[in-house]
Amino acid sequence: MRTRTLADLDRVVALGGGHGLGRVMSSLSSLGSRLTGIVTTTDNGGSTGRIRRAEGGIAWGDMRNCLNQLITEPSVASAMFEYRFGGNGELSGHNLGNLMLKALDHLSIRPLEAINLIRNLLKVDASLIPMSETPVDLMALDDEGHEIYGEVNIDQLKIPPRELMLYPNVPATREAVQAIAEADLILIGPGSFYTSLMPILLVEEIAQALRRTPAPMVYIGNLGRELSPAAASLTLTDKLALMEHYVGRQVIDALVVGPKVDASAVTDRIVIKDILEASDIPYRHDRHLLHLALEKAIQALG
């Protein structure tokens, strides 16, 4: 029997945030509409944080970042979407894509519909779904039991938090749950561990869908050192244990990591160790090399 390849899969679902998820999705963009990204919506830094503080609403930054990386045909629309205001005025530092998404939000267009409108404008085939359409923040209990609010503060913790939670508890976007239920393959990572990957697993209906799915799940490790001191202190097995603690069972079948990663403690899963670095930015994944490593993982999973 011929081994399965990525091209044979009808539905691939990738989970994560910002740069990492965008990189994975752009490396798999040949899948077109068979690819779906489920995006973290807890960002409270930069332009997104300013918009949320002024206007409320869900965090659009990670979604915008993914869309940017999926644009294959540069156009006036894509230049507009990626435009960032300079100078010292009130708009300084704001990203026009964030403002466009926020404007659609104000027009009472459902967040998922807003994303679909922008996808059509930018000619992006892959689907992108926010983990929740309800505004939410990440919250942690630090090692002393203090409540720490927001991604920006959590990323500054020196010691891994005792617990992570969403504040408030929010429902999953129903299309996200459906995508996981229908998936042939699920990917998570790379990305900031506590603030890009974990928030999705804290949405109860998404955790439940991941517990139930028969689809194999692959974790893609980071290439660079985590900027968060607490996350940087975690080993590979720590990360797997934490993700699965919040999901509620062992779900990760395979790992794709760089050649220098110590995976010796990982015994009961497939480990693909490959050179994955992009030649221009060493801590980013090269799209072609990542694609090849994921093909290897699928073949090993049989």
Buried (B, 14 or more C-beta within 10 A) or exposed (E): EEEBEBEEBEBBBBBBBBBBBBBBBBBBBEBEEBBBBBBBBBBBBBBBBBBBEEEEBBBBBBBBBBBBBBBEEEEEBBEEBBBBBEEEEEBEBBBBBBBBBBEBBEEEBEBBEBBBBBBEBBEBBBBBBBBBBBBBBBBBBBEEEEEBEBBBBBBEBEEBBEEBBBBEEBBBBEBBBBBBBEBBBBBBBBBBBBBBBBBBBBBBBBBBBBEEBEBBBBBBBBBEEBEBBBBEEBEBBBBBEBBBEBBEEBBBBBBBBBEEBEBEEBEEBBBBBBEBBBEEEEEBBBBEBBBBBBBBBBBBBE
